[in-house]
Amino acid sequence: MSGANEHHHEHRDVSGGWLRPAVFGAMDGLVSNFALIAGIAGGHASQKVVLLAGLAGLAAGAFSMAAGEYISVASQSELAQAEIEVERLELARHPVAEERELAEVFEARGVDPVTAAEVARQLSRDPEEALEMHAREELGVFPGDLPSPVLAAGSSFLAFAVGALLPVLPYLLGGSSLWPAAALAAVGLFCAGVLVSRVTTRAWWYGGLRQLLFGAAAAAITYGVGALIGSNGI
């Protein structure tokens, strides 16, 4: 009977350690590299030139995304660590004031003053537990669960490379027309949008169509720019 009354549930990872850079990398790789290929093809470039542009876009974009993610996440983590150390020093220098501050946090959430003071007193007996509570309440971070720069960079690099490779594949296999690349990119964009909807709880068709429309718009614009430049002989 006791087992029947138990209720367990799990939450998905919403901290964004790998999901955000992976999603952003895949979408950016697909959209930017297909748009690049479309612009070059719109200028009536040869198959070899389009392929070279696509591969160069893949390499440059993947390394750029990885470097940007690493620096961004590392800087964010370093800032959080610095602020956590400030809080650690305050707990060591002014334990009574910090305990009262923690009690006031609980009071602001509706806990009666006596209970809030007792909870704060018990939590403050363990310096690490007190530090975690202060960091979570004042900084919005967990000291032991900061995002990994390596994970973010690696996720971004791989996702961008996979996304950027899709529109290049037909040219790698000897194709010379933009349409196979467009079809493959469209399928990739739609599928990527569907996968994202599985994580964000959006309707699958909405996520797929949204990503497909944005990617198609970007490619159409760059194709038009390429055609305009190519027709003017620039």
C-alpha positions as CSV (number, residue, x, y, z in Angstrom):
1,M,0.0,0.0,0.0
2,S,2.8,2.4,0.8
3,G,4.4,1.8,-2.6
4,A,1.1,2.5,-4.3
5,N,0.9,5.9,-2.6
6,E,4.4,6.9,-3.7
7,H,4.7,9.4,-6.5
8,H,7.8,9.8,-8.5
9,H,8.5,12.0,-11.5
10,E,11.6,13.3,-13.3
11,H,12.3,16.6,-15.0
12,R,14.2,17.1,-18.2
13,D,17.5,19.0,-18.1
14,V,16.6,22.7,-18.5
15,S,20.0,24.1,-17.5
16,G,21.1,24.4,-21.1
17,G,24.5,22.8,-20.6
18,W,24.4,21.1,-24.0
19,L,20.9,21.6,-25.4
20,R,21.1,25.2,-26.3
21,P,24.5,25.2,-28.1
22,A,23.5,21.9,-29.9
23,V,20.2,23.2,-31.1
24,F,21.6,26.6,-32.1
25,G,24.6,25.0,-33.8
26,A,22.5,22.5,-35.9
27,M,20.1,25.2,-36.9
28,D,22.8,27.7,-37.7
29,G,24.8,25.1,-39.6
30,L,21.8,24.2,-41.8
31,V,20.5,27.7,-42.4
32,S,23.8,29.5,-42.8
33,N,25.6,27.0,-45.0
34,F,22.6,26.3,-47.2
35,A,22.1,30.0,-47.6
36,L,25.8,30.4,-48.5
37,I,25.5,27.6,-51.1
38,A,22.3,29.1,-52.5
39,G,23.9,32.5,-52.8
40,I,27.0,31.1,-54.6
41,A,24.8,28.9,-56.9
42,G,22.5,31.9,-57.6
43,G,25.5,33.6,-59.1
44,H,25.9,30.7,-61.6
45,A,29.1,29.4,-60.0
46,S,30.5,26.0,-61.0
47,Q,29.8,22.9,-59.0
48,K,33.4,22.9,-57.8
49,V,33.1,26.5,-56.5
50,V,29.8,25.8,-54.8
51,L,31.3,22.7,-53.1
52,L,34.4,24.6,-52.0
53,A,32.2,27.4,-50.5
54,G,30.1,24.8,-48.7
55,L,33.1,23.0,-47.2
56,A,34.8,26.3,-46.2
57,G,31.5,27.5,-44.6
58,L,31.2,24.2,-42.7
59,A,34.8,24.4,-41.3
60,A,34.8,28.1,-40.6
61,G,31.4,28.0,-39.0
62,A,32.0,24.9,-36.8
63,F,35.2,26.2,-35.4
64,S,33.8,29.7,-34.9
65,M,30.7,28.4,-33.1
66,A,32.8,26.2,-30.9
67,A,35.2,29.0,-30.0
68,G,32.4,31.4,-29.3
69,E,30.5,29.0,-27.1
70,Y,33.6,28.0,-25.2
71,I,34.6,31.7,-24.4
72,S,31.0,32.6,-23.7
73,V,30.3,29.8,-21.3
74,A,33.7,29.9,-19.7
75,S,33.3,33.6,-19.0
76,Q,29.9,33.1,-17.5
77,S,31.2,30.3,-15.3
78,E,34.2,32.4,-14.2
79,L,31.9,35.3,-13.3
80,A,29.6,33.0,-11.3
81,Q,32.6,31.4,-9.5
82,A,33.9,34.8,-8.6
83,E,30.6,35.9,-7.1
84,I,30.3,32.6,-5.3
85,E,33.7,33.2,-3.7
86,V,32.5,36.6,-2.6
87,E,29.5,34.9,-0.9
88,R,31.8,32.4,0.7
89,L,33.9,35.1,2.3
90,E,30.8,36.9,3.5
91,L,29.6,33.7,5.2
92,A,33.0,33.3,6.9
93,R,33.2,37.0,8.0
94,H,29.6,37.7,8.9
95,P,27.9,34.4,9.7
96,V,25.2,36.0,11.9
97,A,24.2,38.6,9.3
98,E,24.2,36.0,6.5
99,E,22.0,33.7,8.6
100,R,19.5,36.5,9.2
101,E,19.6,37.3,5.5
102,L,18.7,33.7,4.7
103,A,15.8,33.8,7.2
104,E,14.5,37.0,5.5
105,V,14.5,35.1,2.2
106,F,12.2,32.4,3.7
107,E,10.0,35.0,5.3
108,A,9.6,36.8,2.0
109,R,8.3,33.5,0.6
110,G,5.6,33.3,3.2
111,V,7.3,31.3,6.0
112,D,6.5,32.6,9.5
113,P,9.5,34.4,11.2
114,V,10.1,31.7,13.8
115,T,10.2,28.8,11.4
116,A,12.3,30.9,8.9
117,A,14.8,31.6,11.6
118,E,15.1,28.0,12.6
119,V,15.4,26.7,9.1
120,A,18.1,29.3,8.4
121,R,19.9,28.3,11.6
122,Q,19.9,24.7,10.7
123,L,21.1,25.3,7.2
124,S,23.8,27.6,8.3
125,R,25.4,24.9,10.4
126,D,26.9,23.4,7.2
127,P,28.9,26.1,5.4
128,E,28.6,24.4,2.0
129,E,24.9,24.0,2.4
130,A,24.6,27.6,3.4
131,L,26.7,28.7,0.5
132,E,24.5,26.7,-1.9
133,M,21.4,28.3,-0.6
134,H,22.8,31.8,-0.7
135,A,24.2,31.3,-4.2
136,R,20.8,29.9,-5.4
137,E,18.7,32.7,-3.9
138,E,21.0,35.7,-4.5
139,L,22.8,34.7,-7.7
140,G,20.5,32.1,-9.3
141,V,23.2,29.5,-9.7
142,F,24.2,26.2,-8.1
143,P,27.9,26.1,-7.2
144,G,28.4,22.5,-8.2
145,D,26.3,22.6,-11.3
146,L,27.7,25.3,-13.5
147,P,27.7,24.8,-17.3
148,S,30.8,23.2,-18.9
149,P,32.6,25.2,-21.5
150,V,34.0,22.0,-23.1
151,L,30.6,20.4,-23.3
152,A,29.0,23.5,-24.8
153,A,31.8,23.9,-27.4
154,G,31.8,20.3,-28.4
155,S,28.0,20.2,-28.7
156,S,28.1,23.3,-30.8
157,F,30.9,22.1,-33.1
158,L,29.4,18.7,-33.8
159,A,25.9,20.0,-34.3
160,F,27.0,22.8,-36.6
161,A,29.1,20.4,-38.7
162,V,26.2,17.9,-39.1
163,G,23.8,20.6,-40.0
164,A,26.2,22.3,-42.4
165,L,27.1,19.0,-44.1
166,L,23.5,18.2,-45.2
167,P,23.3,20.8,-48.1
168,V,26.8,20.0,-49.1
169,L,26.3,16.2,-49.5
170,P,24.7,16.3,-53.0
171,Y,27.7,18.3,-54.3
172,L,30.1,15.9,-52.6
173,L,28.4,13.1,-54.5
174,G,28.9,14.8,-57.8
175,G,25.7,16.8,-58.1
176,S,25.7,20.2,-59.8
177,S,22.1,21.4,-59.2
178,L,20.9,23.3,-56.2
179,W,17.6,21.5,-56.0
180,P,18.9,18.2,-54.4
181,A,20.7,20.4,-51.8
182,A,17.6,22.4,-51.2
183,A,15.5,19.3,-50.8
184,L,17.9,17.7,-48.3
185,A,18.3,21.0,-46.4
186,A,14.5,21.3,-46.2
187,V,14.1,17.8,-44.8
188,G,16.9,18.5,-42.3
189,L,15.3,21.8,-41.2
190,F,11.9,20.3,-40.7
191,C,13.3,17.3,-38.8
192,A,15.5,19.5,-36.6
193,G,12.4,21.6,-35.8
194,V,10.5,18.4,-34.9
195,L,13.3,17.2,-32.6
196,V,13.3,20.6,-30.8
197,S,9.6,20.4,-30.3
198,R,10.1,17.0,-28.5
199,V,12.1,18.9,-25.9
200,T,10.1,22.1,-25.7
201,T,6.7,20.4,-25.9
202,R,5.7,22.5,-28.9
203,A,3.5,20.7,-31.6
204,W,5.8,18.8,-33.9
205,W,4.4,20.3,-37.0
206,Y,4.7,23.8,-35.6
207,G,8.4,23.3,-34.7
208,G,9.2,21.7,-38.1
209,L,7.4,24.3,-40.2
210,R,8.8,27.2,-38.3
211,Q,12.3,26.1,-38.8
212,L,11.7,25.3,-42.4
213,L,10.2,28.7,-43.2
214,F,13.0,30.6,-41.5
215,G,15.6,28.6,-43.4
216,A,13.8,28.9,-46.7
217,A,13.5,32.7,-46.3
218,A,17.3,33.0,-45.6
219,A,18.2,30.9,-48.5
220,A,15.8,32.7,-50.9
221,I,17.2,36.1,-50.0
222,T,20.9,35.0,-50.4
223,Y,20.0,33.2,-53.7
224,G,18.5,36.5,-54.9
225,V,21.6,38.4,-53.9
226,G,23.8,35.9,-55.6
227,A,21.7,36.0,-58.8
228,L,21.7,39.8,-58.8
229,I,25.5,40.0,-58.4
230,G,26.1,37.3,-61.0
231,S,23.8,38.9,-63.6
232,N,25.7,42.1,-63.2
233,G,29.1,40.4,-63.8
234,I,30.5,41.5,-60.5
